[in-house]
Each structure stands twice: as structure tokens, then as C-alpha cells.
Amino acid sequence: MAATFTRVLGYPVEYVDISVERWEGMLARRAGMSAHLIEHLLRVAEAHQQGEFDALTDVIHTIGGAPPKSLETFIYEHAPAFGLPLQAPPSRG
């Protein structure tokens, strides 16, 4: 994923693994983070670390009614959130 961000955004993006405990401290210092939300995010992080989300499903299509987007498309469509002007994804012709 970091390689995809780097390629699309044109600047280096590096994945840095942090412990759940360190992340908990970071979340606790953010304004507006309820204890319930922090606990939820920590449990999701732990489940992710244990591989509980490593499955291919059709849930996005089933619930949303459209196929999922690639990470590359998501980045292009949300370019302003990453400090870039809005861009159209490259065509896949």
C-alpha cells in the first residue's frame, strides 16, 4: 500500500508499524476521541494484526451495489486529502 501511495502521490510514503499500546496513547491525546471509540479502534487493530480481516469477500458490492475501487483510484479521487489537486484516475484501456 505504501508503494501505491508513493507512486500515485509522487512523494515517498513509508509504512511504520507501531504497537497497539503506542497507538492507544496517540488516540487518547486527540481531542474528541471517546473512550468507546478508542477501545473499538484498538480491537480492530489487534484483529488486523492477527489476520482476521485477510479475506476476499463481496461485501462492498453487496452492500454498496457497485464493485470496490482500487487503492489507486481511491487515492486519485481523494487527492486533496493528501495535499494534491483533484485528479482523474488514469484510464485502464
Secondary structure as GFF3:
##gff-version 3
##sequence-region A 1 93
A	DSSP	alpha_helix	2	9	.	.	.	ID=ss1
A	DSSP	alpha_helix	20	28	.	.	.	ID=ss2
A	DSSP	alpha_helix	35	49	.	.	.	ID=ss3
A	DSSP	alpha_helix	59	64	.	.	.	ID=ss4
A	DSSP	alpha_helix	71	77	.	.	.	ID=ss5
A	DSSP	three_ten_helix	79	82	.	.	.	ID=ss6
###
